[in-house]
């Protein structure tokens, strides 16, 4: 594992945990829909969360 992979690994684990939580939430909220729909809903929630977090960042271009 190179240095970049070591640095990024915790973020990958965290994003996978968040996505798993969103899948569980989508299943709970939509118990009658199929796997593809659950995955779609979870992915949409993940993207919404990502966008909201990105909008909260203050970026300075040097």
PQR file with spaces between the fields and no chain letter, atoms N, CA, C, O and H, PARSE charges and radii, in Angstrom:
ATOM       1  N    UNK     1       0.859   -1.176    0.000 -0.4000 1.5000
ATOM       2  CA   UNK     1       0.000    0.000    0.000 -0.0000 2.0000
ATOM       3  C    UNK     1       0.904    1.239    0.000  0.5500 1.7000
ATOM       4  O    UNK     1       1.775    1.382    0.859 -0.5500 1.4000
ATOM       5  N    UNK     2       0.686    2.131   -0.975 -0.4000 1.5000
ATOM       6  CA   UNK     2       1.525    3.321   -1.031 -0.0000 2.0000
ATOM       7  C    UNK     2       1.011    4.395   -0.058  0.5500 1.7000
ATOM       8  O    UNK     2      -0.021    4.217    0.589 -0.5500 1.4000
ATOM       9  H    UNK     2      -0.021    2.015   -1.672  0.4000 1.0000
ATOM      10  N    UNK     3       1.728    5.477    0.029 -0.4000 1.5000
ATOM      11  CA   UNK     3       1.411    6.526    1.011 -0.0000 2.0000
ATOM      12  C    UNK     3       0.036    7.157    0.776  0.5500 1.7000
ATOM      13  O    UNK     3      -0.699    7.417    1.728 -0.5500 1.4000
ATOM      14  H    UNK     3       2.567    5.621   -0.496  0.4000 1.0000
ATOM      15  N    UNK     4      -0.306    7.402   -0.480 -0.4000 1.5000
ATOM      16  CA   UNK     4      -1.611    7.982   -0.794 -0.0000 2.0000
ATOM      17  C    UNK     4      -2.746    7.040   -0.388  0.5500 1.7000
ATOM      18  O    UNK     4      -3.755    7.474    0.168 -0.5500 1.4000
ATOM      19  H    UNK     4       0.291    7.191   -1.254  0.4000 1.0000
ATOM      20  N    UNK     5      -2.571    5.759   -0.670 -0.4000 1.5000
ATOM      21  CA   UNK     5      -3.591    4.780   -0.277 -0.0000 2.0000
ATOM      22  C    UNK     5      -3.760    4.736    1.231  0.5500 1.7000
ATOM      23  O    UNK     5      -4.884    4.639    1.724 -0.5500 1.4000
ATOM      24  H    UNK     5      -1.751    5.407   -1.122  0.4000 1.0000
ATOM      25  N    UNK     6      -2.664    4.805    1.967 -0.4000 1.5000
ATOM      26  CA   UNK     6      -2.726    4.817    3.427 -0.0000 2.0000
ATOM      27  C    UNK     6      -3.469    6.044    3.938  0.5500 1.7000
ATOM      28  O    UNK     6      -4.221    5.966    4.909 -0.5500 1.4000
ATOM      29  H    UNK     6      -1.751    4.884    1.567  0.4000 1.0000
ATOM      30  N    UNK     7      -3.254    7.168    3.280 -0.4000 1.5000
ATOM      31  CA   UNK     7      -3.906    8.411    3.683 -0.0000 2.0000
ATOM      32  C    UNK     7      -5.401    8.378    3.367  0.5500 1.7000
ATOM      33  O    UNK     7      -6.206    8.870    4.157 -0.5500 1.4000
ATOM      34  H    UNK     7      -2.643    7.231    2.490  0.4000 1.0000
ATOM      35  N    UNK     8      -5.777    7.814    2.239 -0.4000 1.5000
ATOM      36  CA   UNK     8      -7.163    7.810    1.792 -0.0000 2.0000
ATOM      37  C    UNK     8      -7.993    6.680    2.398  0.5500 1.7000
ATOM      38  O    UNK     8      -9.221    6.765    2.406 -0.5500 1.4000
ATOM      39  H    UNK     8      -5.123    7.414    1.597  0.4000 1.0000
ATOM      40  N    UNK     9      -7.360    5.635    2.901 -0.4000 1.5000
ATOM      41  CA   UNK     9      -8.062    4.459    3.401 -0.0000 2.0000
ATOM      42  C    UNK     9      -9.128    4.779    4.453  0.5500 1.7000
ATOM      43  O    UNK     9     -10.246    4.275    4.340 -0.5500 1.4000
ATOM      44  H    UNK     9      -6.362    5.566    2.894  0.4000 1.0000
ATOM      45  N    UNK    10      -8.833    5.592    5.467 -0.4000 1.5000
ATOM      46  CA   UNK    10      -9.876    5.903    6.458 -0.0000 2.0000
ATOM      47  C    UNK    10     -11.101    6.587    5.847  0.5500 1.7000
ATOM      48  O    UNK    10     -12.224    6.362    6.297 -0.5500 1.4000
ATOM      49  H    UNK    10      -7.925    6.002    5.559  0.4000 1.0000
ATOM      50  N    UNK    11     -10.890    7.411    4.836 -0.4000 1.5000
ATOM      51  CA   UNK    11     -12.006    8.095    4.181 -0.0000 2.0000
ATOM      52  C    UNK    11     -12.854    7.112    3.377  0.5500 1.7000
ATOM      53  O    UNK    11     -14.076    7.245    3.312 -0.5500 1.4000
ATOM      54  H    UNK    11      -9.977    7.594    4.471  0.4000 1.0000
ATOM      55  N    UNK    12     -12.211    6.145    2.779 -0.4000 1.5000
ATOM      56  CA   UNK    12     -12.934    5.120    2.026 -0.0000 2.0000
ATOM      57  C    UNK    12     -13.795    4.289    2.975  0.5500 1.7000
ATOM      58  O    UNK    12     -14.956    4.001    2.684 -0.5500 1.4000
ATOM      59  H    UNK    12     -11.218    6.037    2.831  0.4000 1.0000
ATOM      60  N    UNK    13     -13.218    3.911    4.101 -0.4000 1.5000
ATOM      61  CA   UNK    13     -13.959    3.140    5.106 -0.0000 2.0000
ATOM      62  C    UNK    13     -15.150    3.951    5.614  0.5500 1.7000
ATOM      63  O    UNK    13     -16.256    3.423    5.732 -0.5500 1.4000
ATOM      64  H    UNK    13     -12.275    4.144    4.338  0.4000 1.0000
ATOM      65  N    UNK    14     -14.933    5.207    5.910 -0.4000 1.5000
ATOM      66  CA   UNK    14     -16.008    6.069    6.407 -0.0000 2.0000
ATOM      67  C    UNK    14     -17.123    6.207    5.377  0.5500 1.7000
ATOM      68  O    UNK    14     -18.299    6.107    5.727 -0.5500 1.4000
ATOM      69  H    UNK    14     -14.035    5.637    5.814  0.4000 1.0000
ATOM      70  N    UNK    15     -16.775    6.433    4.121 -0.4000 1.5000
ATOM      71  CA   UNK    15     -17.812    6.584    3.091 -0.0000 2.0000
ATOM      72  C    UNK    15     -18.589    5.289    2.904  0.5500 1.7000
ATOM      73  O    UNK    15     -19.794    5.329    2.656 -0.5500 1.4000
ATOM      74  H    UNK    15     -15.819    6.513    3.837  0.4000 1.0000
ATOM      75  N    UNK    16     -17.924    4.139    3.017 -0.4000 1.5000
ATOM      76  CA   UNK    16     -18.624    2.859    2.925 -0.0000 2.0000
ATOM      77  C    UNK    16     -19.580    2.660    4.095  0.5500 1.7000
ATOM      78  O    UNK    16     -20.676    2.128    3.920 -0.5500 1.4000
ATOM      79  H    UNK    16     -16.945    4.107    3.218  0.4000 1.0000
ATOM      80  N    UNK    17     -19.169    3.085    5.285 -0.4000 1.5000
ATOM      81  CA   UNK    17     -20.037    2.980    6.459 -0.0000 2.0000
ATOM      82  C    UNK    17     -21.255    3.889    6.319  0.5500 1.7000
ATOM      83  O    UNK    17     -22.373    3.498    6.654 -0.5500 1.4000
ATOM      84  H    UNK    17     -18.278    3.517    5.427  0.4000 1.0000
ATOM      85  N    UNK    18     -21.033    5.090    5.827 -0.4000 1.5000
ATOM      86  CA   UNK    18     -22.143    6.025    5.617 -0.0000 2.0000
ATOM      87  C    UNK    18     -23.122    5.462    4.594  0.5500 1.7000
ATOM      88  O    UNK    18     -24.334    5.505    4.801 -0.5500 1.4000
ATOM      89  H    UNK    18     -20.125    5.407    5.554  0.4000 1.0000
ATOM      90  N    UNK    19     -22.600    4.935    3.495 -0.4000 1.5000
ATOM      91  CA   UNK    19     -23.465    4.363    2.465 -0.0000 2.0000
ATOM      92  C    UNK    19     -24.247    3.170    3.012  0.5500 1.7000
ATOM      93  O    UNK    19     -25.426    3.008    2.696 -0.5500 1.4000
ATOM      94  H    UNK    19     -21.615    4.900    3.326  0.4000 1.0000
ATOM      95  N    UNK    20     -23.613    2.347    3.818 -0.4000 1.5000
ATOM      96  CA   UNK    20     -24.314    1.205    4.424 -0.0000 2.0000
ATOM      97  C    UNK    20     -25.441    1.694    5.339  0.5500 1.7000
ATOM      98  O    UNK    20     -26.523    1.108    5.361 -0.5500 1.4000
ATOM      99  H    UNK    20     -22.656    2.478    4.075  0.4000 1.0000
ATOM     100  N    UNK    21     -25.186    2.758    6.086 -0.4000 1.5000
ATOM     101  CA   UNK    21     -26.232    3.336    6.945 -0.0000 2.0000
ATOM     102  C    UNK    21     -27.384    3.884    6.110  0.5500 1.7000
ATOM     103  O    UNK    21     -28.548    3.741    6.484 -0.5500 1.4000
ATOM     104  H    UNK    21     -24.307    3.233    6.068  0.4000 1.0000
ATOM     105  N    UNK    22     -27.062    4.507    4.987 -0.4000 1.5000
ATOM     106  CA   UNK    22     -28.105    5.053    4.120 -0.0000 2.0000
ATOM     107  C    UNK    22     -28.923    3.944    3.459  0.5500 1.7000
ATOM     108  O    UNK    22     -30.127    4.101    3.251 -0.5500 1.4000
ATOM     109  H    UNK    22     -26.116    4.624    4.683  0.4000 1.0000
ATOM     110  N    UNK    23     -28.281    2.832    3.130 -0.4000 1.5000
ATOM     111  CA   UNK    23     -29.004    1.685    2.585 -0.0000 2.0000
ATOM     112  C    UNK    23     -29.973    1.147    3.636  0.5500 1.7000
ATOM     113  O    UNK    23     -31.133    0.864    3.333 -0.5500 1.4000
ATOM     114  H    UNK    23     -27.303    2.704    3.299  0.4000 1.0000
ATOM     115  N    UNK    24     -29.492    1.008    4.867 -0.4000 1.5000
ATOM     116  CA   UNK    24     -30.358    0.521    5.948 -0.0000 2.0000
ATOM     117  C    UNK    24     -31.535    1.465    6.170  0.5500 1.7000
ATOM     118  O    UNK    24     -32.662    1.020    6.385 -0.5500 1.4000
ATOM     119  H    UNK    24     -28.551    1.238    5.113  0.4000 1.0000
ATOM     120  N    UNK    25     -31.273    2.759    6.119 -0.4000 1.5000
ATOM     121  CA   UNK    25     -32.339    3.747    6.298 -0.0000 2.0000
ATOM     122  C    UNK    25     -33.353    3.660    5.154  0.5500 1.7000
ATOM     123  O    UNK    25     -34.559    3.722    5.389 -0.5500 1.4000
ATOM     124  H    UNK    25     -30.357    3.121    5.945  0.4000 1.0000
ATOM     125  N    UNK    26     -32.868    3.517    3.925 -0.4000 1.5000
ATOM     126  CA   UNK    26     -33.764    3.417    2.769 -0.0000 2.0000
ATOM     127  C    UNK    26     -34.621    2.154    2.866  0.5500 1.7000
ATOM     128  O    UNK    26     -35.802    2.182    2.520 -0.5500 1.4000
ATOM     129  H    UNK    26     -31.888    3.467    3.734  0.4000 1.0000
ATOM     130  N    UNK    27     -34.036    1.045    3.335 -0.4000 1.5000
ATOM     131  CA   UNK    27     -34.804   -0.197    3.515 -0.0000 2.0000
ATOM     132  C    UNK    27     -35.896   -0.010    4.560  0.5500 1.7000
ATOM     133  O    UNK    27     -37.022   -0.478    4.388 -0.5500 1.4000
ATOM     134  H    UNK    27     -33.076    1.022    3.616  0.4000 1.0000
ATOM     135  N    UNK    28     -35.552    0.676    5.643 -0.4000 1.5000
ATOM     136  CA   UNK    28     -36.515    0.895    6.718 -0.0000 2.0000
ATOM     137  C    UNK    28     -37.669    1.784    6.254  0.5500 1.7000
ATOM     138  O    UNK    28     -38.827    1.534    6.590 -0.5500 1.4000
ATOM     139  H    UNK    28     -34.637    1.056    5.783  0.4000 1.0000
ATOM     140  N    UNK    29     -37.349    2.812    5.486 -0.4000 1.5000
ATOM     141  CA   UNK    29     -38.356    3.761    5.023 -0.0000 2.0000
ATOM     142  C    UNK    29     -39.173    3.231    3.841  0.5500 1.7000
ATOM     143  O    UNK    29     -40.282    3.705    3.593 -0.5500 1.4000
ATOM     144  H    UNK    29     -36.409    3.015    5.212  0.4000 1.0000
ATOM     145  N    UNK    30     -38.636    2.258    3.118 -0.4000 1.5000
ATOM     146  CA   UNK    30     -39.288    1.729    1.911 -0.0000 2.0000
ATOM     147  C    UNK    30     -39.236    0.201    1.918  0.5500 1.7000
ATOM     148  O    UNK    30     -38.541   -0.393    1.093 -0.5500 1.4000
ATOM     149  H    UNK    30     -37.735    1.873    3.320  0.4000 1.0000
ATOM     150  N    UNK    31     -39.954   -0.436    2.826 -0.4000 1.5000
ATOM     151  CA   UNK    31     -39.822   -1.888    2.982 -0.0000 2.0000
ATOM     152  C    UNK    31     -40.356   -2.718    1.808  0.5500 1.7000
ATOM     153  O    UNK    31     -40.062   -3.910    1.724 -0.5500 1.4000
ATOM     154  H    UNK    31     -40.519    0.047    3.496  0.4000 1.0000
ATOM     155  N    UNK    32     -41.114   -2.128    0.925 -0.4000 1.5000
ATOM     156  CA   UNK    32     -41.717   -2.908   -0.158 -0.0000 2.0000
ATOM     157  C    UNK    32     -40.990   -2.786   -1.493  0.5500 1.7000
ATOM     158  O    UNK    32     -41.389   -3.436   -2.458 -0.5500 1.4000
ATOM     159  H    UNK    32     -41.352   -1.160    0.993  0.4000 1.0000
ATOM     160  N    UNK    33     -39.950   -1.984   -1.579 -0.4000 1.5000
ATOM     161  CA   UNK    33     -39.258   -1.807   -2.865 -0.0000 2.0000
ATOM     162  C    UNK    33     -38.095   -2.777   -2.991  0.5500 1.7000
ATOM     163  O    UNK    33     -37.620   -3.331   -2.000 -0.5500 1.4000
ATOM     164  H    UNK    33     -39.626   -1.455   -0.794  0.4000 1.0000
ATOM     165  N    UNK    34     -37.644   -2.973   -4.219 -0.4000 1.5000
ATOM     166  CA   UNK    34     -36.571   -3.920   -4.509 -0.0000 2.0000
ATOM     167  C    UNK    34     -35.190   -3.368   -4.221  0.5500 1.7000
ATOM     168  O    UNK    34     -35.016   -2.209   -3.846 -0.5500 1.4000
ATOM     169  H    UNK    34     -38.030   -2.522   -5.024  0.4000 1.0000
ATOM     170  N    UNK    35     -34.217   -4.239   -4.410 -0.4000 1.5000
ATOM     171  CA   UNK    35     -32.820   -3.924   -4.112 -0.0000 2.0000
ATOM     172  C    UNK    35     -32.306   -2.765   -4.966  0.5500 1.7000
ATOM     173  O    UNK    35     -31.609   -1.885   -4.461 -0.5500 1.4000
ATOM     174  H    UNK    35     -34.358   -5.181   -4.714  0.4000 1.0000
ATOM     175  N    UNK    36     -32.641   -2.761   -6.241 -0.4000 1.5000
ATOM     176  CA   UNK    36     -32.155   -1.695   -7.122 -0.0000 2.0000
ATOM     177  C    UNK    36     -32.690   -0.336   -6.676  0.5500 1.7000
ATOM     178  O    UNK    36     -31.958    0.653   -6.669 -0.5500 1.4000
ATOM     179  H    UNK    36     -33.206   -3.476   -6.652  0.4000 1.0000
ATOM     180  N    UNK    37     -33.955   -0.295   -6.308 -0.4000 1.5000
ATOM     181  CA   UNK    37     -34.550    0.963   -5.851 -0.0000 2.0000
ATOM     182  C    UNK    37     -33.926    1.406   -4.530  0.5500 1.7000
ATOM     183  O    UNK    37     -33.675    2.595   -4.332 -0.5500 1.4000
ATOM     184  H    UNK    37     -34.549   -1.099   -6.314  0.4000 1.0000
ATOM     185  N    UNK    38     -33.676    0.465   -3.631 -0.4000 1.5000
ATOM     186  CA   UNK    38     -33.024    0.785   -2.359 -0.0000 2.0000
ATOM     187  C    UNK    38     -31.641    1.378   -2.626  0.5500 1.7000
ATOM     188  O    UNK    38     -31.275    2.397   -2.040 -0.5500 1.4000
ATOM     189  H    UNK    38     -33.880   -0.501   -3.792  0.4000 1.0000
ATOM     190  N    UNK    39     -30.880    0.742   -3.503 -0.4000 1.5000
ATOM     191  CA   UNK    39     -29.540    1.244   -3.825 -0.0000 2.0000
ATOM     192  C    UNK    39     -29.604    2.630   -4.457  0.5500 1.7000
ATOM     193  O    UNK    39     -28.780    3.495   -4.160 -0.5500 1.4000
ATOM     194  H    UNK    39     -31.177   -0.086   -3.979  0.4000 1.0000
ATOM     195  N    UNK    40     -30.590    2.835   -5.330 -0.4000 1.5000
ATOM     196  CA   UNK    40     -30.761    4.145   -5.956 -0.0000 2.0000
ATOM     197  C    UNK    40     -31.071    5.209   -4.903  0.5500 1.7000
ATOM     198  O    UNK    40     -30.461    6.278   -4.899 -0.5500 1.4000
ATOM     199  H    UNK    40     -31.260    2.133   -5.570  0.4000 1.0000
ATOM     200  N    UNK    41     -32.011    4.919   -4.018 -0.4000 1.5000
ATOM     201  CA   UNK    41     -32.387    5.877   -2.972 -0.0000 2.0000
ATOM     202  C    UNK    41     -31.211    6.175   -2.047  0.5500 1.7000
ATOM     203  O    UNK    41     -30.995    7.325   -1.665 -0.5500 1.4000
ATOM     204  H    UNK    41     -32.506    4.050   -4.021  0.4000 1.0000
ATOM     205  N    UNK    42     -30.461    5.155   -1.692 -0.4000 1.5000
ATOM     206  CA   UNK    42     -29.297    5.348   -0.827 -0.0000 2.0000
ATOM     207  C    UNK    42     -28.238    6.194   -1.531  0.5500 1.7000
ATOM     208  O    UNK    42     -27.636    7.076   -0.919 -0.5500 1.4000
ATOM     209  H    UNK    42     -30.636    4.221   -2.003  0.4000 1.0000
ATOM     210  N    UNK    43     -28.014    5.926   -2.808 -0.4000 1.5000
ATOM     211  CA   UNK    43     -27.024    6.700   -3.568 -0.0000 2.0000
ATOM     212  C    UNK    43     -27.449    8.165   -3.691  0.5500 1.7000
ATOM     213  O    UNK    43     -26.620    9.069   -3.586 -0.5500 1.4000
ATOM     214  H    UNK    43     -28.503    5.210   -3.306  0.4000 1.0000
ATOM     215  N    UNK    44     -28.739    8.391   -3.913 -0.4000 1.5000
ATOM     216  CA   UNK    44     -29.239    9.768   -3.975 -0.0000 2.0000
ATOM     217  C    UNK    44     -29.029   10.482   -2.643  0.5500 1.7000
ATOM     218  O    UNK    44     -28.613   11.640   -2.615 -0.5500 1.4000
ATOM     219  H    UNK    44     -29.412    7.656   -3.999  0.4000 1.0000
ATOM     220  N    UNK    45     -29.313    9.800   -1.554 -0.4000 1.5000
ATOM     221  CA   UNK    45     -29.101   10.386   -0.225 -0.0000 2.0000
ATOM     222  C    UNK    45     -27.623   10.685    0.003  0.5500 1.7000
ATOM     223  O    UNK    45     -27.273   11.723    0.563 -0.5500 1.4000
ATOM     224  H    UNK    45     -29.651    8.859   -1.576  0.4000 1.0000
ATOM     225  N    UNK    46     -26.753    9.762   -0.435 -0.4000 1.5000
ATOM     226  CA   UNK    46     -25.309    9.954   -0.291 -0.0000 2.0000
ATOM     227  C    UNK    46     -24.854   11.186   -1.071  0.5500 1.7000
ATOM     228  O    UNK    46     -24.080   11.998   -0.565 -0.5500 1.4000
ATOM     229  H    UNK    46     -27.038    8.918   -0.890  0.4000 1.0000
ATOM     230  N    UNK    47     -25.338   11.319   -2.300 -0.4000 1.5000
ATOM     231  CA   UNK    47     -24.964   12.471   -3.122 -0.0000 2.0000
ATOM     232  C    UNK    47     -25.482   13.776   -2.523  0.5500 1.7000
ATOM     233  O    UNK    47     -24.782   14.789   -2.537 -0.5500 1.4000
ATOM     234  H    UNK    47     -25.967   10.660   -2.711  0.4000 1.0000
ATOM     235  N    UNK    48     -26.702   13.753   -2.001 -0.4000 1.5000
ATOM     236  CA   UNK    48     -27.250   14.946   -1.346 -0.0000 2.0000
ATOM     237  C    UNK    48     -26.413   15.333   -0.137  0.5500 1.7000
ATOM     238  O    UNK    48     -26.131   16.511    0.082 -0.5500 1.4000
ATOM     239  H    UNK    48     -27.271   12.931   -1.989  0.4000 1.0000
ATOM     240  N    UNK    49     -26.021   14.342    0.641 -0.4000 1.5000
ATOM     241  CA   UNK    49     -25.183   14.590    1.811 -0.0000 2.0000
ATOM     242  C    UNK    49     -23.825   15.154    1.397  0.5500 1.7000
ATOM     243  O    UNK    49     -23.318   16.089    2.017 -0.5500 1.4000
ATOM     244  H    UNK    49     -26.251   13.385    0.463  0.4000 1.0000
ATOM     245  N    UNK    50     -23.250   14.587    0.360 -0.4000 1.5000
ATOM     246  CA   UNK    50     -21.959   15.055   -0.135 -0.0000 2.0000
ATOM     247  C    UNK    50     -22.044   16.499   -0.612  0.5500 1.7000
ATOM     248  O    UNK    50     -21.175   17.309   -0.289 -0.5500 1.4000
ATOM     249  H    UNK    50     -23.662   13.827   -0.144  0.4000 1.0000
ATOM     250  N    UNK    51     -23.070   16.826   -1.369 -0.4000 1.5000
ATOM     251  CA   UNK    51     -23.245   18.191   -1.868 -0.0000 2.0000
ATOM     252  C    UNK    51     -23.427   19.167   -0.710  0.5500 1.7000
ATOM     253  O    UNK    51     -22.850   20.254   -0.712 -0.5500 1.4000
ATOM     254  H    UNK    51     -23.776   16.168   -1.632  0.4000 1.0000
ATOM     255  N    UNK    52     -24.229   18.777    0.276 -0.4000 1.5000
ATOM     256  CA   UNK    52     -24.438   19.682    1.420 -0.0000 2.0000
ATOM     257  C    UNK    52     -23.143   19.902    2.191  0.5500 1.7000
ATOM     258  O    UNK    52     -22.891   21.004    2.680 -0.5500 1.4000
ATOM     259  H    UNK    52     -24.698   17.894    0.278  0.4000 1.0000
ATOM     260  N    UNK    53     -22.329   18.871    2.302 -0.4000 1.5000
ATOM     261  CA   UNK    53     -21.056   19.022    2.998 -0.0000 2.0000
ATOM     262  C    UNK    53     -20.074   19.869    2.186  0.5500 1.7000
ATOM     263  O    UNK    53     -19.330   20.677    2.742 -0.5500 1.4000
ATOM     264  H    UNK    53     -22.534   17.976    1.906  0.4000 1.0000
ATOM     265  N    UNK    54     -20.081   19.679    0.879 -0.4000 1.5000
ATOM     266  CA   UNK    54     -19.192   20.471    0.019 -0.0000 2.0000
ATOM     267  C    UNK    54     -19.589   21.937    0.055  0.5500 1.7000
ATOM     268  O    UNK    54     -18.727   22.815    0.020 -0.5500 1.4000
ATOM     269  H    UNK    54     -20.686   19.023    0.427  0.4000 1.0000
ATOM     270  N    UNK    55     -20.888   22.209    0.124 -0.4000 1.5000
ATOM     271  CA   UNK    55     -21.351   23.596    0.188 -0.0000 2.0000
ATOM     272  C    UNK    55     -20.980   24.272    1.501  0.5500 1.7000
ATOM     273  O    UNK    55     -20.937   25.500    1.577 -0.5500 1.4000
ATOM     274  H    UNK    55     -21.589   21.496    0.153  0.4000 1.0000
ATOM     275  N    UNK    56     -20.715   23.488    2.521 -0.4000 1.5000
ATOM     276  CA   UNK    56     -20.360   24.072    3.816 -0.0000 2.0000
ATOM     277  C    UNK    56     -18.874   24.399    3.914  0.5500 1.7000
ATOM     278  O    UNK    56     -18.444   25.050    4.867 -0.5500 1.4000
ATOM     279  H    UNK    56     -20.751   22.491    2.458  0.4000 1.0000
ATOM     280  N    UNK    57     -18.091   23.956    2.941 -0.4000 1.5000
ATOM     281  CA   UNK    57     -16.655   24.214    2.964 -0.0000 2.0000
ATOM     282  C    UNK    57     -16.341   25.618    2.448  0.5500 1.7000
ATOM     283  O    UNK    57     -16.997   26.129    1.541 -0.5500 1.4000
ATOM     284  H    UNK    57     -18.440   23.427    2.167  0.4000 1.0000
ATOM     285  N    UNK    58     -15.354   26.202    3.033 -0.4000 1.5000
ATOM     286  CA   UNK    58     -14.859   27.481    2.536 -0.0000 2.0000
ATOM     287  C    UNK    58     -13.541   27.190    1.826  0.5500 1.7000
ATOM     288  O    UNK    58     -12.556   26.806    2.456 -0.5500 1.4000
ATOM     289  H    UNK    58     -14.821   25.787    3.770  0.4000 1.0000
ATOM     290  N    UNK    59     -13.535   27.377    0.521 -0.4000 1.5000
ATOM     291  CA   UNK    59     -12.357   27.050   -0.287 -0.0000 2.0000
ATOM     292  C    UNK    59     -11.680   28.347   -0.710  0.5500 1.7000
ATOM     293  O    UNK    59     -12.317   29.294   -1.170 -0.5500 1.4000
ATOM     294  H    UNK    59     -14.335   27.689    0.009  0.4000 1.0000
ATOM     295  N    UNK    60     -10.363   28.350   -0.535 -0.4000 1.5000
ATOM     296  CA   UNK    60      -9.582   29.507   -0.961 -0.0000 2.0000
ATOM     297  C    UNK    60      -8.606   29.052   -2.027  0.5500 1.7000
ATOM     298  O    UNK    60      -7.813   28.137   -1.809 -0.5500 1.4000
ATOM     299  H    UNK    60      -9.845   27.581   -0.161  0.4000 1.0000
ATOM     300  N    UNK    61      -8.669   29.691   -3.170 -0.4000 1.5000
ATOM     301  CA   UNK    61      -7.767   29.369   -4.267 -0.0000 2.0000
ATOM     302  C    UNK    61      -6.571   30.291   -4.177  0.5500 1.7000
ATOM     303  O    UNK    61      -6.702   31.515   -4.161 -0.5500 1.4000
ATOM     304  H    UNK    61      -9.314   30.434   -3.348  0.4000 1.0000
ATOM     305  N    UNK    62      -5.415   29.683   -4.118 -0.4000 1.5000
ATOM     306  CA   UNK    62      -4.169   30.461   -3.968 -0.0000 2.0000
ATOM     307  C    UNK    62      -3.594   30.855   -5.297  0.5500 1.7000
ATOM     308  O    UNK    62      -2.553   31.510   -5.350 -0.5500 1.4000
ATOM     309  H    UNK    62      -5.309   28.688   -4.130  0.4000 1.0000
